[in-house]
Amino acid sequence: MAQKTMNVEVHGIEKLKRNIRKAQKAFYTQLENICREAAEKIRDDAKSRVPVDTGRLQENIMVDTVEITKNGVEIGIGVKGGQQGDTFYWYFVEYGHQKDDNYPAQPFLRPAFDENEEEVKRMIKKGVMEMLERILD
């Protein structure tokens, strides 16, 4: 039996690759914005829960993009300057001081996360669905 072959020539592959890379970058930028906006809900709640003395700790509760990879976006919510900065004491406020009963835990980050986790998931899901609808429309 004779074999038949067909040659197909495709033009514009490099342009297609560039456009896919651009679309991917735009997707992750939009995903980052969606996640940051959702994380701000936790940040705002943490700010409302933190005990205020000088206000430095409250002012330094931040949302920050930790990493963007091909697997997703990692957003952090925490205290700026936490380890060596002037707000290092956030840890003792959140967890208390084991050796001193005068410094009991006054958690603000964990409760803010726990209280808002489901709403934040809904916000992210809604944002991603809206973004995909715009892309696919």
VEXMARTI-349300 format. One record per residue: residue in one letter; x negated, y, z negated of N, C-alpha, C in turn. Coordinates in steps of 0.2 Angstrom, whole numbers, padded with zeros to 4 digits, always signed. Layout:
% residues N
AXYZXYZXYZ...
% end
This chain:
% residues 137
M-0004-0006+0000+0000+0000+0000-0004+0006+0000A-0003+0011+0004-0007+0017+0005-0005+0022-0001Q-0010+0025-0003-0009+0030-0009-0008+0037-0006K-0004+0041-0009-0003+0047-0006-0006+0052-0012T-0009+0057-0010-0011+0062-0015-0009+0069-0013M-0008+0073-0018-0006+0080-0017-0011+0085-0020N-0013+0090-0017-0017+0095-0020-0013+0101-0022V-0014+0103-0028-0010+0109-0030-0015+0114-0033E-0015+0120-0030-0019+0126-0032-0015+0131-0037V-0018+0132-0043-0014+0136-0047-0019+0143-0048H-0016+0148-0047-0019+0155-0048-0017+0158-0054G-0022+0162-0057-0020+0166-0063-0021+0163-0070I-0024+0157-0070-0025+0153-0076-0029+0158-0081E-0034+0161-0079-0038+0165-0084-0033+0171-0087K-0029+0174-0083-0025+0179-0085-0019+0176-0090L-0017+0170-0088-0012+0167-0093-0015+0166-0099K-0022+0163-0099-0025+0162-0106-0026+0169-0110R-0028+0174-0106-0028+0181-0110-0022+0183-0113N-0016+0182-0109-0010+0184-0111-0007+0180-0117I-0009+0173-0117-0008+0169-0123-0011+0171-0129R-0018+0173-0128-0022+0175-0134-0019+0182-0137K-0017+0186-0132-0013+0192-0135-0007+0191-0138A-0003+0186-0136+0003+0185-0139+0002+0182-0146Q-0003+0177-0146-0005+0174-0152-0007+0179-0158K-0011+0184-0155-0013+0189-0160-0007+0194-0162A-0003+0195-0158+0003+0199-0159+0008+0195-0164F+0008+0189-0163+0012+0184-0167+0010+0185-0175Y+0003+0184-0175+0000+0184-0182+0000+0191-0185T+0000+0196-0181+0001+0203-0184+0008+0203-0187Q+0013+0201-0183+0020+0202-0185+0021+0197-0191L+0018+0191-0191+0019+0187-0197+0016+0190-0203E+0010+0193-0202+0007+0196-0208+0011+0201-0211N+0014+0205-0207+0019+0211-0209+0025+0208-0213I+0027+0203-0210+0033+0200-0213+0031+0197-0220C+0026+0194-0221+0024+0191-0227+0022+0196-0232R+0018+0202-0230+0017+0207-0234+0023+0210-0237E+0028+0212-0233+0034+0215-0235+0037+0210-0240A+0038+0204-0239+0041+0199-0244+0037+0199-0250A+0030+0199-0250+0026+0199-0256+0027+0206-0260E+0028+0211-0257+0029+0218-0260+0035+0217-0265K+0040+0213-0264+0045+0212-0269+0043+0209-0275I+0038+0204-0275+0035+0201-0281+0031+0207-0284R+0027+0210-0280+0022+0216-0283+0027+0221-0287D+0032+0223-0284+0036+0228-0287+0039+0225-0294D+0041+0219-0294+0044+0216-0300+0038+0215-0305A+0032+0213-0303+0027+0213-0308+0025+0220-0311K+0026+0225-0307+0024+0232-0309+0030+0234-0314S+0036+0232-0313+0041+0233-0318+0041+0229-0325R+0037+0224-0324+0036+0219-0330+0030+0221-0335V+0025+0224-0331+0019+0224-0335+0019+0229-0341P+0017+0228-0347+0017+0233-0352+0012+0239-0350V+0015+0245-0351+0011+0251-0349+0008+0255-0355D+0002+0256-0355-0002+0260-0360-0004+0266-0356T-0010+0265-0352-0013+0270-0348-0009+0271-0341G-0006+0265-0339-0004+0265-0332-0008+0262-0327R-0015+0261-0329-0020+0259-0324-0018+0252-0322L-0016+0248-0326-0014+0241-0324-0009+0241-0319Q-0003+0244-0321+0002+0245-0317+0001+0248-0310E-0003+0253-0309-0005+0256-0303-0010+0251-0299N-0013+0246-0302-0018+0242-0298-0015+0235-0296I-0008+0234-0297-0005+0228-0295-0004+0229-0287M-0008+0225-0283-0008+0226-0276-0006+0219-0272V-0004+0221-0266-0003+0215-0261-0009+0216-0256D-0012+0210-0254-0018+0211-0250-0018+0205-0245T-0020+0205-0239-0020+0200-0235-0027+0196-0236V-0027+0190-0238-0032+0186-0240-0036+0183-0234E-0032+0180-0230-0034+0177-0224-0029+0175-0219I-0031+0176-0212-0027+0174-0207-0031+0169-0203T-0028+0163-0202-0031+0157-0199-0026+0155-0194K-0028+0150-0190-0023+0147-0185-0017+0143-0188N-0018+0142-0195-0013+0138-0199-0008+0143-0202G-0010+0149-0202-0005+0154-0205-0008+0160-0208V-0005+0163-0213-0007+0169-0216-0006+0168-0223E-0012+0170-0227-0012+0170-0234-0012+0177-0237I-0007+0178-0241-0006+0185-0244-0007+0184-0252G-0011+0189-0255-0012+0188-0262-0009+0194-0265I-0006+0193-0271-0003+0198-0276-0007+0197-0282G-0010+0203-0284-0014+0203-0290-0016+0210-0292V-0021+0210-0297-0023+0216-0300-0030+0218-0296K-0030+0224-0293-0036+0226-0290-0041+0228-0295G-0047+0226-0294-0053+0227-0299-0052+0223-0305G-0049+0217-0304-0048+0212-0309-0053+0209-0313Q-0059+0207-0310-0064+0203-0313-0069+0208-0317Q-0072+0213-0313-0077+0217-0315-0075+0224-0316G-0069+0226-0313-0067+0233-0313-0064+0235-0319D-0061+0241-0319-0058+0244-0326-0051+0241-0327T-0049+0236-0324-0043+0232-0326-0044+0225-0327F-0050+0223-0329-0052+0216-0331-0047+0213-0336Y-0045+0217-0340-0041+0215-0346-0034+0212-0344W-0032+0213-0337-0026+0210-0335-0025+0203-0337Y-0030+0199-0337-0030+0192-0339-0027+0191-0346F-0030+0195-0350-0028+0195-0357-0020+0197-0358V-0018+0202-0354-0011+0204-0355-0007+0198-0352E-0009+0195-0347-0005+0189-0344-0005+0183-0348Y-0011+0181-0351-0011+0175-0354-0013+0175-0361G-0014+0181-0364-0015+0182-0371-0023+0181-0372H-0024+0181-0379-0031+0180-0381-0031+0175-0386Q-0034+0169-0384-0034+0163-0388-0037+0164-0395K-0042+0168-0396-0046+0169-0402-0043+0174-0406D-0038+0178-0404-0035+0184-0408-0028+0184-0407D-0024+0182-0412-0017+0182-0412-0014+0189-0412N-0018+0194-0412-0015+0201-0411-0014+0203-0404Y-0016+0198-0399-0015+0199-0392-0012+0193-0389P-0005+0193-0390-0001+0188-0387+0000+0189-0380A+0001+0183-0376+0003+0184-0369+0009+0188-0368Q+0008+0192-0363+0014+0197-0360+0014+0196-0353P+0016+0190-0350+0016+0188-0343+0020+0193-0339F+0017+0195-0333+0020+0199-0329+0020+0197-0322L+0014+0194-0320+0013+0191-0313+0017+0184-0312R+0016+0180-0316+0019+0173-0315+0027+0174-0316P+0030+0177-0320+0037+0178-0320+0040+0182-0314A+0036+0186-0312+0038+0190-0306+0038+0185-0300F+0033+0181-0299+0032+0176-0294+0038+0171-0295D+0039+0168-0300+0044+0163-0302+0051+0166-0300E+0052+0172-0302+0059+0175-0302+0061+0176-0295N+0056+0178-0290+0057+0180-0284+0055+0175-0278E+0053+0169-0280+0050+0164-0275+0056+0163-0270E+0062+0161-0272+0067+0159-0267+0069+0165-0262E+0069+0171-0265+0071+0176-0261+0066+0178-0256V+0059+0177-0258+0054+0179-0254+0054+0174-0248K+0055+0167-0250+0055+0162-0245+0061+0164-0239R+0066+0166-0242+0072+0168-0237+0070+0174-0233M+0067+0179-0236+0065+0185-0232+0060+0183-0227I+0055+0178-0228+0050+0176-0223+0053+0172-0218K+0058+0168-0220+0061+0164-0215+0065+0168-0210K+0069+0173-0213+0073+0177-0209+0069+0181-0204G+0063+0184-0207+0059+0188-0203+0056+0184-0197V+0054+0178-0198+0051+0174-0193+0056+0172-0188M+0062+0171-0190+0068+0169-0185+0069+0175-0181E+0070+0181-0184+0071+0187-0180+0065+0188-0175M+0059+0187-0177+0053+0188-0173+0054+0183-0167L+0055+0177-0168+0056+0172-0163+0061+0173-0158E+0067+0176-0161+0073+0178-0156+0071+0183-0152R+0067+0188-0154+0064+0194-0150+0060+0191-0145I+0055+0186-0147+0050+0184-0142+0054+0180-0136L+0059+0176-0139+0062+0171-0134+0068+0174-0130D+0070+0180-0132+0075+0183-0128+0073+0186-0122
% end
